[in-house]
Amino acid sequence: MTWTIRPPRAEDQEMLAEIYLSVRRETFVWVDPGKFYREDFAVHTNGETVFVCAHERGSVAGFLSLWPEDDFIHMLYISPEFQGQGAGTALLYALPEWPQHRYRLKCLVKNRRAKAFYLSHGFQVTGNGASPEGDYEELSFFPV
């Protein structure tokens, strides 16, 4: 499958908010789904650099948001219909200076599928903590 990574466009905002909302509700089953809102996307990505992954036919498959000052990957969300097809990998590979740069992120412990994805791409557990959505592990990518 061919992916295009690009900056978000104004017309992407509704789809990105929908992906963020639906994937959170579907994945974080241990959290009350009423705590997730469509408006969260704009609030949670404010000030971040957002990368959009589009399918070769133009459909938005997902996104990655980066807090560049801390090399922190805040979010990586892929629509269920595109999961497991390389969209997440394409987003990681599109990060500036990947794989020569150190990036880090937090991954909820209960989100086993996401953790397996990051570990398979060279991230290592470097810390842990707690958040309102549950315990998390800090994962860091060390340059090759």
N, C-alpha and C positions, 0 to 999 in steps of 0.2 A: 504494500500500500504506500502511496506517495503522500507525504505530509508537507504542508507549507507552514512555517512559523513566521508570524508577523505581529506588528502592534495591533491593539484592538481598534476597531472602527466604531463610530457612533451607533451604527446599526447592529453591532454585536452585543451591545449592553444587555438587552433583554435575554438573549440566548445564554450569555455568560452567567447572568443572575439565575436563570432557570437551571443550568447545569450545577451551579454551586448549591442551590436549594435542594434539588432532587437527589443529588449524590449524597449530601449530608444526611438527608432524611432516610435514604436507603442504606447507608453505610453505618451511621452512628445510631444503631437501633437501641442502644442503652441510654440514649438521651431523649427526653420528651420532644417529639417532632414539632410541637407547638412553640418551641424555643427558637426555631429557625424561620427566618423571613427572607423574602425576595430582596428586600432592601439591604440585607447584610452584605451582599457582594460589593456594592459601592462603598459602604462604610469600611469594610474589612480590607479593601484594596487601596484605600485612599493614600496617596503618596508613594505607592509602590509601582514598580515597573511590571507591566502585565504583558505576557507573551501569549498569543492565541495560536492554537494548532487547528489548521483547517484541512479537511479531506480534499483530495484531488478534485472532487466535484464541487468544492466550495463550502460544504457543510462544516460548521464549527464543531470540532470534536472535543475540545477542552481548552484549558488554560493553565498557566503557571504564573504566580505572582512572586516577585522578588523584592526584598528590602535591600537595595544595593549597598547601603552604608555598612551593613553588617554581614554581607554575603549570605543572607538568610533567605532560604526558600520558604515563604510563608504558606503558600498553597499550591497544590498541583491536583487538579480535578479533571477527570475525563468522563464524558457521557457514557453510560453503561453500554450503549450500542457500539462504542468504539474501544472499550477496554480490552486489553490483551492483544491489540493489533499494532502496537508500536508508537502510538501517539504520545504517551508519557515519556518514552525514551527519546523521541524526537524533541520534545520540550527540554529535557535535560541537556541534550547535545547542543541545543541552540543557546545555552547560557554563555555569556561572555567568557572567553578563555577556557571553556570546558575542553579537556579534562585537566588542564594545568593549574586550575584555580581551586582553592579550598572553599567549599560551600557547606552550609549546615542547615538543619531543619529540626522540627519537633514532630514526632509521629506518635499518635495515641497508641498505647500498648494493646488495646483491644482491636485496633485496626491491623490485624495480622497480614492481610493481603498487601497493604501499602508498605508495611515494614519489609516484607519479603521482596517487594519490588525494589526498594531502596538498597537493601543489602545485596541484591543481585547486580546492582549497578556500582558497587564499590564503596557504599557508605558503611560506616562502622558506628556502633553505639559508643557514645562518649559522655553520656550523662543521663539524668532523669529528673522528673519533677511531677507536679500535679497541676491540673487546670480544671476549670468548671466542667469540661466535657470528659474528664477522666485523667488517669496517670498517663504520662508520656515519656518517651525516651528521646534524648537529643541524639541525632545522627549527624556525623560529619563525613564529608568526602575529602580524602587526602589526595592531592595531585599525584599523578603517575610520573 
